Amino acid sequence: MNLRSEQAGTTWTPLKNFLLRFGFLYWVFYIFPYGFEYLNWLTPDDISPWTGITQWFGETFLGWTFDPERLRKGFDTKYDFARFILIAALSFILTIIWLFVDARRRWHYSPKLNSLLRTILRYHVGFTLFLYGIAKVYLYQFGYMGLDRMDNAVGNNSPMGFLWLFMSYSPTYNIGTGLIEMIGGVLLLFRRTTLLGGIVCFVAMANVVLIDIAYDVTVKMFAIHLTLMVMVLLLDDAKRLFNVLLFNRATSPHRELPLINNPKYRIPGYVVKTLLIGYILIATLQFSGGIRDTRISNRENAVLHNKYVVDQFVINQDTLPPLKGDANRWDEMMVGSSYSPTRMSVKDMTGRSRFYVYEADTVNKTFVFYSRRDSTDRYEMRYSQPSEEQFIMDGIHKTDTLHIEMKIFSREDYGLGSGKINWVRDL
């Protein structure tokens, strides 16, 4: 790159030069390494220089305390905000030094730096939105609407949990929004389609930011940063967009500057670009496809996924009446969950739920479930199903013998269970 090259006709004011360098530093610091989610083989903490200095900065200058074991990076935590403030401060200081060095050496390379920044943002936002888009298309970002979600009272959800409940209901909506993100992301990977991709991504991300704020999603700042990156990519075309869309004026064409101008490096550059894009997109598809196939397989192989309401509970040949507050008597059993098909729960008459991992053998009619926290909390049961609505279990828990008769409730017993779209509602 020729550090003294300057694009003809471009005026770079001191303020514009400052904002360009500040933005370049801030976005590079922000992206590295926690933004590389599309590199599924990378563990960011293995190469991150930020953990120690961010905690020191937050404790020294912000008066915050941190639990090193529970930093929860990337989830709108104190650690994240300390890092945002830290990289903003570093970017400001380094920009002043950078401008001073440029002034002393009389270097003029802002157009090239702008092209480099736009290239970094195009690829980062493009790959990131492709990843999140495919997670929606493959229906694993929000999980599966299992009976545990259907049966839970709306008021028991957090705002974020309520959003996940809403999103997990409709594959159609998930796939539609995911395709928009994927298309916008891919369009950003090419200079000629950057403007169109930026418009598509801005519409998609504006909706995501609004939802994340309204439902208190724990990645609000992540979504806001992605949206700001898209706005930076649209900045060079802002005047043209205003002229066409608002003022009905003619405008001149704009050409996205290539990062490499030298003709002898053009073909090798295209080869490297093709390999990079191909590798990340294919690796993302394979990684996401593996998650999707595993979850589909788990759901298909799962058995006994129903809600069971206890009609009769007998322990050591003593029948317990359904009295509120009795911690020994079961009220209901829920087998399967939205994220884990092998998880189940038992709710007693106090309203308290205990969670277990289960194994079922449909040939021998055995049903074993146990707590991962307490090795003694283990049930070994045999079951029978005399009718479509009745389920009976007999077995042992610790030193107690159990006989439990239950009524079965399946997905079809819930208003959200059909999942059908009715085009003509009164046929």
ZAMARGU-4260 file (C-alpha; in steps of 0.2 Angstrom, whole numbers, plus 5000, padded with zeros to 4 digits):
<rodrens>
0) 5000/5000/5000 | 5007/5017/4995 | 5006/5027/5011 | 5007/5043/5001 | 4993/5039/4989
5) 4977/5050/4990 | 4961/5048/4980 | 4959/5062/4968 | 4945/5074/4973 | 4943/5068/4991
10) 4944/5080/5005 | 4949/5073/5022 | 4946/5086/5035 | 4955/5084/5052 | 4938/5079/5060
15) 4936/5066/5046 | 4953/5059/5048 | 4951/5058/5067 | 4934/5049/5066 | 4941/5037/5053
20) 4956/5032/5064 | 4946/5031/5080 | 4933/5021/5072 | 4946/5009/5064 | 4955/5006/5081
25) 4938/5004/5090 | 4931/4991/5078 | 4947/4981/5077 | 4948/4981/5096 | 4930/4976/5098
30) 4930/4962/5085 | 4946/4954/5091 | 4944/4941/5097 | 4926/4939/5104 | 4918/4944/5087
35) 4925/4928/5078 | 4910/4917/5082 | 4910/4911/5064 | 4927/4903/5067 | 4919/4888/5077
40) 4936/4880/5080 | 4942/4896/5089 | 4941/4898/5108 | 4942/4917/5110 | 4949/4917/5128
45) 4964/4907/5121 | 4970/4922/5112 | 4962/4936/5121 | 4973/4950/5128 | 4958/4958/5136
50) 4953/4948/5151 | 4966/4954/5164 | 4967/4972/5158 | 4948/4974/5157 | 4946/4968/5175
55) 4960/4980/5181 | 4953/4994/5171 | 4935/4991/5178 | 4942/4990/5196 | 4954/5004/5195
60) 4944/5017/5186 | 4926/5012/5187 | 4926/5005/5205 | 4918/4988/5199 | 4922/4971/5206
65) 4923/4956/5196 | 4921/4937/5199 | 4934/4929/5188 | 4925/4913/5187 | 4908/4922/5181
70) 4913/4936/5169 | 4900/4930/5156 | 4908/4939/5142 | 4896/4945/5128 | 4881/4946/5139
75) 4879/4964/5143 | 4889/4962/5160 | 4900/4974/5169 | 4915/4965/5160 | 4908/4970/5143
80) 4904/4988/5148 | 4921/4990/5156 | 4929/4983/5139 | 4919/4995/5129 | 4925/5010/5139
85) 4942/5003/5139 | 4944/5001/5120 | 4935/5018/5117 | 4949/5026/5129 | 4963/5017/5120
90) 4956/5021/5103 | 4955/5040/5108 | 4973/5040/5115 | 4981/5030/5100 | 4971/5041/5088
95) 4980/5057/5095 | 4997/5048/5093 | 4993/5042/5076 | 4988/5059/5069 | 5003/5067/5077
100) 5015/5054/5068 | 5005/5056/5052 | 5007/5075/5053 | 5026/5073/5056 | 5029/5061/5042
105) 5016/5070/5030 | 5008/5053/5026 | 4991/5054/5017 | 4982/5037/5016 | 4965/5040/5022
110) 4956/5033/5007 | 4966/5016/5009 | 4963/5016/5027 | 4944/5018/5024 | 4944/5004/5012
115) 4953/4993/5024 | 4940/4997/5038 | 4926/4994/5026 | 4933/4978/5021 | 4935/4972/5039
120) 4917/4977/5043 | 4910/4969/5027 | 4917/4953/5030 | 4914/4953/5049 | 4896/4958/5048
125) 4893/4947/5033 | 4900/4931/5041 | 4891/4935/5058 | 4874/4938/5050 | 4876/4922/5039
130) 4880/4912/5055 | 4865/4919/5064 | 4854/4918/5049 | 4858/4899/5047 | 4854/4896/5065
135) 4837/4902/5062 | 4835/4893/5046 | 4841/4877/5054 | 4829/4881/5069 | 4841/4879/5083
140) 4844/4897/5089 | 4828/4897/5099 | 4825/4879/5102 | 4810/4868/5100 | 4793/4873/5107
145) 4791/4858/5119 | 4777/4854/5131 | 4787/4862/5145 | 4786/4879/5136 | 4768/4876/5132
150) 4763/4871/5150 | 4773/4885/5158 | 4762/4900/5163 | 4766/4916/5153 | 4769/4926/5168
155) 4783/4914/5174 | 4794/4919/5159 | 4807/4932/5160 | 4805/4945/5145 | 4819/4936/5136
160) 4811/4919/5140 | 4795/4925/5133 | 4803/4931/5117 | 4811/4914/5115 | 4794/4906/5118
165) 4787/4917/5104 | 4801/4913/5092 | 4801/4894/5095 | 4783/4892/5090 | 4785/4896/5071
170) 4797/4888/5060 | 4791/4899/5045 | 4795/4915/5054 | 4812/4909/5060 | 4816/4903/5042
175) 4810/4919/5034 | 4820/4931/5046 | 4835/4919/5045 | 4835/4920/5026 | 4835/4939/5026
180) 4850/4939/5037 | 4859/4926/5027 | 4856/4935/5010 | 4861/4952/5018 | 4877/4945/5025
185) 4882/4937/5008 | 4879/4953/4999 | 4891/4962/5010 | 4905/4950/5005 | 4906/4958/4988
190) 4910/4977/4984 | 4897/4978/4970 | 4883/4973/4982 | 4889/4981/4998 | 4875/4995/4997
195) 4861/4983/4994 | 4868/4971/5007 | 4870/4986/5019 | 4851/4991/5017 | 4845/4973/5019
200) 4856/4971/5035 | 4851/4987/5042 | 4833/4983/5041 | 4836/4966/5049 | 4847/4972/5063
205) 4836/4987/5067 | 4822/4975/5070 | 4834/4964/5081 | 4840/4979/5091 | 4822/4984/5094
210) 4817/4967/5100 | 4832/4965/5110 | 4829/4981/5120 | 4810/4978/5121 | 4812/4961/5128
215) 4828/4964/5138 | 4839/4951/5129 | 4856/4949/5136 | 4865/4953/5120 | 4858/4970/5117
220) 4875/4978/5115 | 4881/4965/5103 | 4866/4969/5092 | 4869/4987/5093 | 4887/4986/5088
225) 4883/4976/5073 | 4870/4989/5068 | 4882/5003/5070 | 4895/4993/5059 | 4881/4992/5045
230) 4878/5011/5047 | 4897/5014/5045 | 4896/5003/5029 | 4881/5014/5023 | 4890/5030/5027
235) 4899/5032/5010 | 4882/5031/5001 | 4872/5041/5013 | 4872/5057/5002 | 4867/5047/4987
240) 4853/5038/4997 | 4846/5055/5003 | 4846/5063/4986 | 4837/5048/4978 | 4825/5043/4992
245) 4821/5060/5000 | 4825/5074/4989 | 4821/5066/4972 | 4838/5072/4965 | 4849/5064/4952
250) 4865/5057/4959 | 4882/5050/4953 | 4887/5032/4953 | 4898/5027/4967 | 4912/5014/4966
255) 4918/5004/4981 | 4936/5006/4981 | 4946/4990/4980 | 4958/4986/4994 | 4972/4981/4982
260) 4974/4991/4966 | 4990/4983/4959 | 4984/4972/4944 | 4998/4959/4947 | 4990/4956/4964
265) 4972/4956/4958 | 4971/4937/4953 | 4980/4931/4969 | 4968/4942/4979 | 4953/4934/4971
270) 4959/4917/4974 | 4962/4921/4993 | 4945/4929/4994 | 4936/4914/4986 | 4945/4902/4998
275) 4942/4912/5013 | 4923/4915/5009 | 4921/4897/5003 | 4929/4890/5019 | 4920/4900/5032
280) 4903/4898/5023 | 4905/4879/5021 | 4912/4877/5038 | 4897/4887/5045 | 4885/4876/5035
285) 4893/4860/5041 | 4894/4866/5059 | 4876/4872/5060 | 4870/4857/5050 | 4878/4846/5063
290) 4869/4855/5077 | 4852/4853/5068 | 4854/4835/5064 | 4859/4831/5082 | 4844/4840/5088
295) 4832/4832/5075 | 4839/4815/5079 | 4837/4817/5098 | 4819/4823/5095 | 4815/4808/5084
300) 4823/4795/5095 | 4815/4803/5111 | 4800/4793/5118 | 4787/4797/5131 | 4787/4816/5128
305) 4771/4821/5136 | 4764/4829/5152 | 4758/4817/5165 | 4745/4823/5178 | 4745/4811/5193
310) 4728/4804/5198 | 4734/4791/5211 | 4751/4791/5220 | 4754/4776/5231 | 4771/4775/5242
315) 4774/4760/5252 | 4756/4754/5249 | 4750/4770/5257 | 4739/4781/5245 | 4743/4800/5247
320) 4728/4811/5244 | 4731/4827/5233 | 4734/4839/5247 | 4742/4856/5243 | 4759/4858/5252
325) 4763/4839/5252 | 4781/4837/5246 | 4780/4818/5246 | 4766/4817/5233 | 4768/4821/5215
330) 4757/4833/5206 | 4763/4830/5188 | 4778/4824/5178 | 4785/4832/5162 | 4795/4821/5150
335) 4807/4830/5138 | 4811/4849/5136 | 4813/4861/5122 | 4832/4860/5122 | 4836/4843/5129
340) 4825/4828/5124 | 4833/4818/5138 | 4828/4830/5152 | 4812/4828/5163 | 4805/4836/5178
345) 4793/4831/5193 | 4782/4844/5202 | 4776/4840/5219 | 4761/4847/5228 | 4771/4862/5235
350) 4774/4867/5217 | 4792/4864/5218 | 4800/4855/5202 | 4815/4843/5203 | 4824/4840/5186
355) 4831/4823/5180 | 4839/4815/5166 | 4830/4800/5160 | 4832/4784/5150 | 4818/4774/5143
360) 4817/4757/5135 | 4801/4755/5125 | 4804/4736/5122 | 4806/4731/5140 | 4795/4745/5146
365) 4807/4752/5159 | 4809/4770/5164 | 4824/4776/5174 | 4828/4794/5179 | 4840/4802/5191
370) 4848/4818/5197 | 4865/4823/5191 | 4867/4833/5208 | 4862/4819/5220 | 4867/4801/5215
375) 4855/4794/5228 | 4840/4803/5220 | 4836/4789/5207 | 4820/4781/5201 | 4820/4764/5193
380) 4802/4761/5186 | 4792/4749/5175 | 4778/4757/5165 | 4762/4752/5156 | 4750/4762/5145
385) 4733/4753/5146 | 4725/4767/5135 | 4730/4782/5125 | 4726/4793/5140 | 4732/4782/5155
390) 4750/4779/5160 | 4755/4768/5175 | 4772/4767/5184 | 4778/4755/5197 | 4796/4755/5204
395) 4808/4760/5218 | 4815/4776/5224 | 4829/4774/5237 | 4820/4762/5249 | 4802/4767/5244
400) 4791/4757/5233 | 4780/4767/5221 | 4764/4765/5211 | 4759/4780/5201 | 4744/4782/5189
405) 4743/4797/5178 | 4733/4805/5164 | 4743/4809/5148 | 4743/4826/5140 | 4751/4827/5123
410) 4755/4842/5111 | 4738/4840/5103 | 4730/4845/5119 | 4737/4862/5118 | 4731/4877/5108
415) 4749/4879/5101 | 4751/4861/5098 | 4745/4860/5080 | 4757/4873/5072 | 4746/4874/5057
420) 4743/4890/5046 | 4724/4892/5042 | 4722/4902/5026 | 4703/4900/5026 | 4698/4899/5044
425) 4680/4894/5043 | 4681/4879/5031
</rodrens>
